[in-house]
Amino acid sequence: MNKKQIAITLGIMCLILTMGTVVQVRTINSANQIVAQSFADNELRDQVLRWKERYDTTYANLQNAEKKLEEVRETASANTEGSEEKEAELKKNNMLLGLTNVTGEGVVVTLKDNDAVDSSKVLDLSNLLVHDGDLLGIVSELKNGGAEAISINDQRIVSTSSITCEGNVISINGEKVSSPFVIKAIGRPTMYSALVRPGGTIEYLNSRIIATISQEDNITINKYNGVISSKYMQYDE
């Protein structure tokens, strides 16, 4: 072959090699783009999956929270109903124990020392005075007659109340009281008839002291201001 033919042959070979190289480069670039796009799609899919997982978890937590909130509401509603009943029962018990102010119909008994009698004609002046026994007798009659609340000179009579006498001084619940003694009682109308019956307590007291009684429609008795405590009895479940 002459030099000219050799040159043409080499040129053609170079052209072919160049074209092959270009095609190969383009093929590689295209493959890289496909791989990159595949990676991008996979990353996007992974992100979508992660967000879906977060959404599912958050939604599940929200449902649990709503369920717990509903349980709390139901419990609160149930406790409210129970607490109202317990509060009503507590108020009733406090009223029966004498720990609250009360109003109602009943009787008012007043006992006074008898200073209208000529003391020179009385052998024993103490008979003209109101004694603790007189008060105890009235309280006993009132309870037997259906009294639900009793006070003497605004001292509430409860289960632990004491009516004592030291010399000429009467004490109720540890507080000194003096004539006139105003005894209030709320309860059944039978209290009045029990006290004013012939030969009853009022008639007997009027033979030595001054005793009056009246029926009232609206009596207010104050609560017991002391502390009610027990030493021997215990709560039995």
Residue pairs with C-beta under 8 A, 6 or more apart in sequence:
1 9
91 100
94 100
95 102
96 148
97 158
97 159
97 224
97 228
98 149
98 156
98 157
98 158
98 223
98 224
98 228
99 223
99 224
99 228
100 223
101 220
101 221
101 222
101 223
102 148
102 149
102 186
102 220
102 221
102 223
103 186
103 218
103 219
103 220
103 221
104 148
104 149
104 186
104 187
104 218
104 219
105 186
105 189
105 215
105 216
105 217
105 218
105 219
106 147
106 149
106 184
106 185
106 186
106 187
106 191
106 215
106 216
106 219
107 142
107 184
107 185
107 191
107 192
107 195
107 213
107 214
107 215
107 216
108 182
108 183
108 184
108 185
108 213
108 214
108 216
108 219
109 138
109 142
109 182
109 183
109 185
109 195
109 202
109 211
109 212
109 213
110 180
110 181
110 182
110 183
110 210
110 211
110 212
110 213
111 130
111 134
111 135
111 138
111 179
111 180
111 181
111 183
111 205
111 209
111 210
111 211
112 130
112 179
112 180
112 181
112 209
112 210
112 211
113 128
113 129
113 130
113 179
113 180
113 209
113 210
114 128
114 129
114 208
114 209
114 210
115 128
116 210
117 128
119 125
119 128
122 128
127 208
128 208
128 209
129 168
129 179
129 209
130 170
130 179
130 181
130 209
131 165
131 170
132 163
132 164
132 165
132 170
134 205
134 209
135 152
135 163
135 170
135 172
135 181
135 183
136 163
137 201
138 183
138 195
138 201
139 150
139 152
139 157
139 163
139 183
141 191
141 194
141 195
141 200
141 201
142 150
142 183
142 185
142 187
142 191
142 194
142 195
143 150
144 194
145 187
145 188
145 190
145 191
145 192
145 193
145 194
145 195
146 187
146 188
146 190
146 191
147 185
147 186
147 187
147 188
147 191
148 186
148 187
149 156
149 184
149 185
149 186
149 187
149 221
150 156
150 157
150 183
150 184
150 185
150 186
150 221
151 157
151 183
151 184
151 221
151 222
152 163
152 172
152 177
152 181
152 182
152 183
152 184
153 172
153 177
153 181
153 182
154 222
155 161
155 172
155 173
155 175
155 177
156 173
156 221
156 222
156 223
156 224
156 225
157 172
158 224
158 226
158 228
159 228
160 226
160 228
160 229
161 172
161 173
161 224
162 171
162 172
162 173
162 174
163 170
163 171
163 172
164 170
164 171
165 171
169 176
169 178
170 176
170 177
170 178
170 181
171 177
173 224
173 226
174 226
184 219
184 221
185 191
185 219
186 219
186 221
189 215
192 213
192 215
194 200
195 201
195 202
195 213
196 202
196 203
196 213
201 211
202 211
202 213
205 211
